[in-house]
Amino acid sequence: MAFYLTTILFFPILGAVMLAGIPGRNRAAIRQATLAIAVIHFLIALPLWWLYAPGGADYQFVEHVPWIDSLGVEYHLGVDGVSVLLTLLTVLLTPLAVLGSWRYIDHHVKEFHILLLVLTTGMLGVFFALDLFVFYVFWELMLVPMYFLIGVWGGEQRVYAAVKFFLYTFLGGVLMLVGILALYFHHQGVTGVYTTSLADLMAIPVPGELQLALFLAFAIAFAIKVPMFPFHTWLPDAHVQAPAAGSVILAAVLLKMGTYGFYRFAMPLFPEAARQALPWIAGLAVVGVIYGAMVALVQPNVKKLVAYSSVSHLGFVMLGLFALNVTGVQGSVIQMINHGISTGALFFICGMLYERRHTYEIAQFGGLSTVMPVFAVLFMIVTLSSIGLPGLNGFVGEFLILVGMFQNHPWMTGIATAGVILAAYYMLRMFQSVMFGDVEIEANRKLPDLSGREVAVLLPLVALIVWIGVYPAPFLSRTEPSVDRFVERVTRTAGTQPAEVAELDADEAEPPEAVPAGLEGRP
Amino acid sequence: MAANWIWLVPALPLAGVLVNGLLGRRIGKGGVSVIGPGMVGAAFAVSLWLFLDLAARAPEARTLSQNVYTWISAGDFRASVAFLVDPLSATLMLVVTGVGFLIHVYSVGYMHDEDRRGFARYFTYLNLFTFAMLVLVMADNFLLLFVGWEGVGLCSYLLIGFWFKDRANATAGKKAFIVNRIGDFGFLLGIFLMFGAFGSVAFADVLPSAATVLDAGGPLAFWICLFLFVGAVGKSAQIPLYVWLPDAMAGPTPVSALIHAATMVTAGVYMVARSHALYDMAPAVLAIVAGIGAATALYAATIGLVQTDIKKVLAYSTISQLGYMFLGVGVAAYAAGIFHLVTHAFFKALLFLGAGSVIHALHGEQDMRRMGGLKRALPVTYWTMLAATLAIAGIPPLAGFFSKDEILWRTWDAGHPVLWAIGLATAGLTALYMFRLFFLTFHGSFRGTGEQRQHLHESPPSMTIPLTVLGALSVVGGWIGIPPAIGQTLGGVPNAIESWLAPVFADAHAEGAAHAAGEAHAIPPMEYALMAASIAVALLGILAARYLWLTRPELPVRIGLQFRVAATVLSNKYYVDELYDAIVVRPYNALSHFAWRVIDEGLIDGLVVGGTGAVVRWQSRVSSAWQSGAIPTYVTVFFGGVVAILVYYLFG
């Protein structure tokens, strides 16, 4: 299995090169070819589900090749359970995104699909990177195609949205770069070795104040991506303006870059600083949960509503990461996947509405259940998943996050739990406005129900919604050992072992020292 | 082994969901009419078998359980899909599948005007409800119970808004879901606290060790029980979260009978009774439960007195009767609370189905002011409704008398004379408003249109047979709980339900178990006195109703004019909906608008992003992003920065 990850990583680029050879006029051929490439890509990556051994090594399918010796940069890839799930999510959503844009994208079709494939490589690179330099290259690589997806194929205010996306991301990127460089030179200062290897950098403790500063540099970059309150205002604009496929990828995968960044880099690299910052970050996460839900409620635009709901949902994910126990972090990881599936599906649904009426205004709909019954059923299931109905996927994640976080921070969790009420309020209100009532607007009276293609886009996502809700064990068991290591790393105090492990050792150490029976009390 | 087949009980209605949901239009209304009720009937049969299997065992061995699979396991947390069949859940299973089956059959007649799609959708939802309700009562842990809990809430939402073309129906469904979510918020916090204290959410881990883990009367026990009770208050429509139930009458009438009277709304009572080991450690919360129950019972009865919509009267009556059940469990008379849950399921389901039969005959008319004199045209409905009305009024020997009186007596016996008095007054009011409904509907002269009069008809057998069965149960259903005070004089008839439930509630009241065994026991004379008082009050209520709405029908109008303020307040339901709207809904919406317009668009976009003006300037610079060479700009700026930093570190 040498270079398995490299194959997965660069296959889309190979596909993009092939696409470049197809004449731009032949749109059908481009769409079909991209779909074929994306499906093959999915099939190539799918065996990860079985081949990854949860109980095995920390990182698997590791590739380690010297790259820029003078700088200590290595081409170093590997996956743990969390990156495996995020990878599978990514390769599943790409073909669906192609299928979902079949009619939506009608100009520069070739460029669109090439960028989509390049974007896929960028995202996967972030999930695979075990070297900060490699990570940073892919991090920046993925932003460029996204910028153009919004700026070229977006709605009326696409340029404004793209620029806003750019500004925020630029700010975060620069901060993180400074952080990476500072860490790089700190490591060299202590050991005399230049390296960008994540494992090597983690091995050398960073002194308190520098650690806090570096953590903040990373954390702000990731918090923008998540996005956490108050760094979220690029998101609604980006979503509303982006084409359906862009929104789907943006919500489902790109936002996870932020939470994944916390999980893979910011928190394990700077554990003490992460614990110091915990009340602030968890506090902002709680604010995000409530604030996102409130602002979502008053949106007249369905896409913007879903965008703000993401702010609320990602608040839960951040809360789970900072629960710093396995239950909460497991919830957080599964919720990253859940959000990708459910919100991805919601943005597909927004696209389906838009293709029919060329508007996202909630007031322009109403009574669609009567004219589009199949759509109604699928939309309802996705809505229920989004509001965390037990038996569907969202509940598993939210519950684990809250029950885990509650054990350490009951008050914050209590406030965040109110989010389940607010979510029901804004989602059901939107659903009712769009789907229930009588058809009052003439243009809605003859809307076609979902086509076979559209059903094919939503059905895999709905199947996952039910699967994870009813039987999450295969997902949870794949990530648990990785999450264990994460929690152990982040809760460890410099120079000592984590509390639980120390206790365990003490227990194990006891039997040999036990005094033989009958000898107690003797001098 | 019966235990290996427990899973069948919820699986059968779930199979109905799949068949009706996926193939409903293909198999047609005929097929759906077989599958829908058939699956619930089959679940009843299996439940009965399990019940008999339990009954054949020694009392302390009456527990069956089945672990289907581990649902969630993450870190220390673990929850299984596992079922528990003990006397308490077996009782509820029989009610849910038994009464549920009758209502499914009734629905075949009631919903026959729906088109194929609607008909299939209706039975899909109704089967789904039955499945969720069975999960709720059969769960062996609090998390799975919560799954059923929210599942029935979902079905309630879907069925209240079944006729979604009318926006008001959809709104009522949404209100039900959201108000229930407020309760569920409490339930979740209760589970979080419980997991913190016990390290588990399984009944088998939590309940037996409640007495050792929790301090009696301590804060942990208090908060766990209080939070769980918040969930019960939402689901069982008690003060202050009852406001969704009257609106829920927007759903089809059989739905009101099944979900909003017989089963779902009693889930809160079941939950408190199930967790009684926790509540026994929190006497302060028990007092709150009893107080809220009594207050709700009286409060809802006063509103029921002036409603003119037949279903609204029954809705407030349900809220009131649920209050009785909470009064019962609140004074630690758990078996009495469950007993009333069972008899109430019989007579209240019947009252709703009877009302449905009336509405059916009048082509959708629900206003009692346009009814009257229906006795002759609807004989089966009339006689069965009479049985149910007498039962709820508390006339012996019908079902409601025994269960309600048991609660009242246990309240008095536990040393709560004030709560007892409230309960007694409510009993009188119940007889009054129920016979007002009965007389206005069936007696006097018909006040509807001539056309309605011409089309008056008794309902088809699919509807009248369930009415008859429930009518019989409303008469004899109470005989499973004859108190020793009467049982002894009848020659030692035991209190069957109390002794049946004794293994579940044993530690709660050993005295009850002794009662139940039918042992000769000195009956305090007070018990007979109180019994006489409740019968007298019920009779008084009926006579008053007869005088007011049959003999002197102009009198209620005059009373209304005399006490105009009181009448207005009552008919507007104490303006509680308006109050909530003013102090919760509007401020929340306004605050949300503020957050969006002022904080998001004003403050953050204005300040943090550095002014929208700057962005607009950018916008003109890169207005056609693809052609203008934005990539070079981007790359230059970015990697220029990288180089600058590198240079600073390497040579600075």
Interface residues (C-beta under 8 A of the other chain):
Chain A: H108 E111 E140 V144 Y147 F148 G151 V152 V159 Y160 A162 V163 K164 F166 L167 Y168 F170 G173 V174 L177 V178 L181 F185 P230 F231 T233 Y291 M294 V295 L297 V298 Q299 N325 V326 T327 G328 V329 Q330 G331 G367 S369 T370 P373 L384 L389 P390 G391 V396 F399 L400 L402 V403 G404 F406 Q407 P410 T413 G414 T417 A418 V420 I421 A424 Y425 L428 R429 Q432 M435 F436 G437 D438 V470 Y471 P472 A473 L476 S477 E480
Chain B: Y69 T70 W71 I72 S73 A74 G75 D76 F77 R117 L143 F146 V147 E150 G151 L154 Y157 G161 F164 K165 D166 R167 A170 T171 K174 F177 I178 R181 I182 D184 F185 L188 L189 I191 F192 L193 F195 G196 Y588 N589 L591 S592 H593 A595 W596 I599 D600 E601 I604 D605 V608 V609 G610 V615 V616 W618 Q619 V622 S623 S624 A625 W626 A630 I631 Y634 V637 F638 G641 V642 I645 L646 Y649
